[in-house]
Amino acid sequence: MITENFIADYFKRLRSMEVSVQNGLSDDELASIEGRFGFKFPSDLRSVLKLGLPVSEKFPDWRSAPAEKIQERLNWPADGICFDVEHNKFWMEEWGAKPSQLAAAFAVARSYVRQASLLIPIYSHRYIPTEPNEAGNPVFSVYQTDIIYYGTDLASYLTAEFKFENPFPIPAEPKPIRFWAKLEIMNGKICNDTRSNL
């Protein structure tokens, strides 16, 4: 479980990179965000956000950003998949025959993404799944259908991304996350930057 000392080290590292860290989100703010966008933060990410809210161009500003900006980031994974359906001939076998009309193909792709665990933006195009709703979910780098593990859990991700010490044991394998893990396996790779931490 992520500790307050770990979170303090994380925020210290962000400040050294000139990232502003505002006061953490209150329970009421967290509940309002979850109600507005229809998800629950995993407990480890919730712990981080309660102690401080990093704010920069690459971090989601859960407190002050317009709802449409947050929704754009939540839509990013599905939008990227649809981009590859249109431009890169992407189609998953289990989706059945690909419709000839692009709008219908998009509808099929988006319906499968909706059935998957919603991905929550953490930083840039790094996302953590909402399900299972517990600590220890892996973090994915999501860019169209180029989806790879960027950390076996939140701590291993944060320390790899922001270059500070991870005091916790690193899980041998990431949790299997329906749909997203299959796309990662299809890519057949793990990000080189985090290989030593996985």
Secondary structure, 3 states (H helix, E strand, C coil): CCCHHHHHHHHHHHHHCCCEEECCCCHHHHHHHHHHHCCCCCHHHHHHHHHCEEECCCCCCCCCCCHHHHHHHHHHHHHHHHHHHHHCCCCCHHHCCCCCCHHHHHHHHHHHHHHCCCEEEEECCEEEECCCCCCCCCEEEEECCEEEEEECCHHHHHHHHHCCCCCCCCCCCCCCCCCHHHHHHHHCCCCHHHHCCC
